């Protein structure tokens, strides 16, 4: 039975959807902010694979179909962006400056803290694109000499962490503007943060998607230059 399940693409897809659906229901019923559906789903699926002895490669035969849906999901962010186009035009200078600051501070902070905690050069380089969506982060990691597989794990962790705590931190800092909240979530926590922002409203979703896109572009351009500038210290 387990051998059959291990080779069933339909089972992998069904397992993922069922686990995520139940995680969403659990989060909705209990209301605890740390019960992020993505985090709960990952932990449950890992536990299931460990108990049954099914390898990740076998599970991913069906799982990759779900990953494919990320591409049209990203494209779909163009709809709320279009709806907020006039607002974006009015604030374009402030948006670009804030995104530039967020990108540079995000890169420099992870380099400094990783170095202070004794991380190796390769690990530091793997952490640099931590706040960028996974496909872009992997390419940046390859370019600057990091470990793409480590980068993926860090990016997912940062996204989940940002989705869980991001809005609470912003609230503590008395950030109440919808535009600022959306941009912050997208810049710091990429796609997972944007999904959380979408729960707050269409305006949050639009600006979060914008933050994710601009931060991805800026990090792709600036990360190699910043790494080169601090190369002697890293």
C-alpha positions as CSV (number, residue, x, y, z in Angstrom):
1,X,0.0,0.0,0.0
2,X,2.7,2.4,1.0
3,X,4.7,1.5,-2.1
4,X,1.7,2.3,-4.3
5,X,1.2,5.7,-2.5
6,X,4.8,6.5,-2.9
7,X,4.5,6.3,-6.7
8,X,1.1,8.0,-6.9
9,X,1.2,11.6,-8.2
10,X,-2.5,12.0,-7.4
11,X,-1.9,11.0,-3.8
12,X,0.9,13.6,-3.4
13,X,-1.4,16.3,-4.7
14,X,-4.4,15.2,-2.6
15,X,-2.2,15.0,0.5
16,X,-0.9,18.5,0.1
17,X,-4.3,20.0,-0.5
18,X,-5.9,18.1,2.4
19,X,-3.2,19.0,4.9
20,X,-3.2,22.7,3.8
21,X,-7.0,22.8,4.0
22,X,-7.0,21.3,7.5
23,X,-4.1,23.7,8.6
24,X,-6.2,26.7,7.4
25,X,-9.2,25.4,9.3
26,X,-7.1,24.9,12.5
27,X,-5.6,28.4,12.2
28,X,-9.1,29.9,11.6
29,X,-10.6,28.1,14.6
30,X,-7.9,28.6,17.2
31,X,-6.8,32.0,16.0
32,X,-3.2,31.7,17.3
33,X,-0.9,33.8,15.1
34,X,1.9,31.2,15.2
35,X,-0.3,28.5,13.6
36,X,0.7,29.6,10.1
37,X,-1.0,27.2,7.6
38,X,2.2,26.9,5.4
39,X,4.3,26.1,8.5
40,X,1.8,23.5,9.8
41,X,1.5,21.9,6.4
42,X,5.3,21.6,6.0
43,X,5.7,20.0,9.4
44,X,2.8,17.6,8.9
45,X,3.9,16.5,5.5
46,X,7.5,16.0,6.7
47,X,6.2,14.0,9.6
48,X,4.0,11.9,7.4
49,X,6.9,11.1,5.0
50,X,9.1,10.2,7.9
51,X,6.6,7.8,9.4
52,X,5.7,6.1,6.1
53,X,9.2,6.0,4.7
54,X,8.2,7.7,1.5
55,X,11.1,9.7,0.1
56,X,10.7,13.4,-0.8
57,X,11.6,12.6,-4.5
58,X,8.6,10.2,-4.6
59,X,6.3,12.8,-3.0
60,X,7.6,15.5,-5.3
61,X,6.4,13.6,-8.4
62,X,3.0,15.0,-7.7
63,X,4.2,18.0,-5.6
64,X,5.9,19.7,-8.5
65,X,2.5,20.2,-10.1
66,X,1.5,22.4,-7.2
67,X,4.8,24.3,-7.5
68,X,3.9,25.0,-11.1
69,X,0.9,26.9,-9.9
70,X,3.2,29.5,-8.3
71,X,3.9,31.0,-11.7
72,X,0.3,31.8,-12.6
73,X,-0.3,32.9,-9.0
74,X,2.5,35.5,-9.3
75,X,1.0,36.7,-12.6
76,X,-2.4,37.0,-10.9
77,X,-0.9,39.6,-8.6
78,X,-1.1,41.9,-11.6
79,X,-4.8,42.3,-11.1
80,X,-4.7,44.0,-7.6
81,X,-1.7,46.0,-8.9
82,X,-3.7,47.3,-11.8
83,X,-6.5,48.3,-9.5
84,X,-4.1,50.4,-7.4
85,X,-2.2,51.8,-10.4
86,X,-3.3,55.4,-9.7
87,X,-2.2,55.2,-6.1
88,X,1.1,53.7,-7.1
89,X,1.8,56.5,-9.6
90,X,1.1,59.2,-7.0
91,X,3.6,57.6,-4.6
92,X,6.2,56.3,-7.0
93,X,9.2,58.3,-5.6
94,X,8.5,57.3,-2.0
95,X,7.9,53.7,-3.0
96,X,11.2,53.5,-4.9
97,X,13.2,55.1,-2.1
98,X,11.7,52.9,0.6
99,X,12.3,49.8,-1.5
100,X,15.9,50.8,-2.1
101,X,16.4,51.4,1.6
102,X,14.7,48.1,2.5
103,X,16.8,46.2,0.0
104,X,20.2,47.6,1.1
105,X,19.4,47.3,4.8
106,X,18.1,43.7,4.3
107,X,21.3,42.7,2.6
108,X,23.7,44.5,4.9
109,X,22.0,43.4,8.1
110,X,22.2,39.7,7.3
111,X,25.8,40.0,6.3
112,X,26.7,41.8,9.5
113,X,24.8,39.5,11.9
114,X,25.9,36.3,10.1
115,X,29.5,37.4,10.3
116,X,29.2,38.4,14.0
117,X,27.7,34.9,14.8
118,X,30.6,33.2,13.1
119,X,29.0,32.0,9.9
120,X,31.3,30.9,7.1
121,X,31.7,32.9,3.9
122,X,29.6,30.5,1.9
123,X,26.8,30.5,4.4
124,X,26.8,34.3,4.5
125,X,26.5,34.4,0.7
126,X,23.7,31.9,0.9
127,X,21.8,34.2,3.3
128,X,22.1,37.4,1.2
129,X,19.0,36.9,-0.9
130,X,16.9,35.8,2.1
131,X,14.0,38.2,1.4
132,X,13.6,37.5,-2.3
133,X,11.1,35.0,-3.8
134,X,12.7,31.5,-4.2
135,X,13.4,31.3,-8.0
136,X,15.2,34.7,-8.0
137,X,17.0,33.9,-4.7
138,X,18.4,30.7,-6.1
139,X,19.9,32.5,-9.1
140,X,21.3,35.2,-6.9
141,X,22.9,32.6,-4.6
142,X,24.5,30.8,-7.6
143,X,25.8,34.1,-8.9
144,X,27.5,35.3,-5.7
145,X,28.8,31.9,-4.7
146,X,26.3,30.7,-2.1
147,X,24.6,27.4,-1.7
148,X,21.2,27.4,-3.5
149,X,19.7,24.6,-1.5
150,X,20.5,26.4,1.7
151,X,19.2,29.6,0.3
152,X,15.8,27.9,-0.5
153,X,15.5,26.8,3.1
154,X,16.3,30.2,4.5
155,X,13.9,32.0,2.1
156,X,11.0,29.7,3.1
157,X,11.8,30.2,6.8
158,X,12.0,34.0,6.4
159,X,8.7,34.0,4.5
160,X,6.9,32.0,7.2
161,X,8.5,34.0,10.0
162,X,7.5,37.3,8.3
163,X,4.0,36.0,7.7
164,X,3.6,35.0,11.4
165,X,5.2,38.1,13.0
166,X,5.3,40.8,10.4
167,X,1.9,42.5,10.9
168,X,2.3,42.2,14.7
169,X,5.8,43.9,14.6
170,X,4.3,46.7,12.3
171,X,1.5,47.2,14.7
172,X,3.9,47.5,17.7
173,X,5.8,50.1,15.7
174,X,2.5,51.9,15.1
175,X,2.7,51.5,11.3
176,X,-1.0,51.7,10.3
177,X,-0.9,52.9,6.7
178,X,-2.2,50.2,4.3
179,X,0.5,51.0,1.7
180,X,3.4,50.8,4.2
181,X,2.1,47.5,5.6
182,X,1.8,46.0,2.2
183,X,5.2,47.1,1.0
184,X,6.9,46.0,4.2
185,X,5.4,42.5,4.0
186,X,6.3,42.0,0.4
187,X,9.8,43.4,0.8
188,X,10.7,41.4,3.9
189,X,8.7,38.2,3.4
190,X,8.2,37.8,-0.4
191,X,5.4,35.5,-1.6
192,X,4.3,34.1,1.8
193,X,4.2,37.6,3.3
194,X,2.1,38.7,0.3
195,X,-0.3,35.9,0.9
196,X,-0.7,37.1,4.5
197,X,-1.1,40.7,3.3
198,X,-3.8,39.6,1.0
199,X,-5.9,38.5,4.0
200,X,-5.9,42.1,5.1
201,X,-7.4,43.5,1.9
202,X,-6.8,44.1,-1.8
203,X,-4.8,47.3,-1.2
204,X,-2.4,45.4,1.1
205,X,-2.1,42.6,-1.5
206,X,-1.3,45.0,-4.3
207,X,1.4,46.9,-2.5
208,X,2.8,43.7,-1.0
209,X,3.1,42.3,-4.5
210,X,4.7,45.5,-5.7
211,X,7.2,45.3,-2.8
212,X,8.1,41.7,-3.6
213,X,8.6,42.5,-7.3
214,X,10.7,45.7,-6.8
215,X,12.8,44.0,-4.0
216,X,13.5,41.1,-6.3
217,X,14.8,43.3,-9.0
218,X,16.8,45.6,-6.7
219,X,18.4,42.6,-4.9
220,X,19.3,41.0,-8.2
221,X,21.1,44.2,-9.2
222,X,22.6,45.3,-5.9
223,X,23.5,42.0,-4.1
224,X,26.6,41.2,-6.3
225,X,27.9,44.8,-5.9
226,X,27.3,44.9,-2.1
227,X,29.0,41.5,-1.7
228,X,31.9,42.7,-3.8
229,X,32.2,45.9,-1.7
230,X,32.4,43.9,1.6
231,X,34.3,40.9,0.1
232,X,37.4,41.6,2.1
233,X,35.4,41.4,5.4
234,X,33.2,38.5,4.5
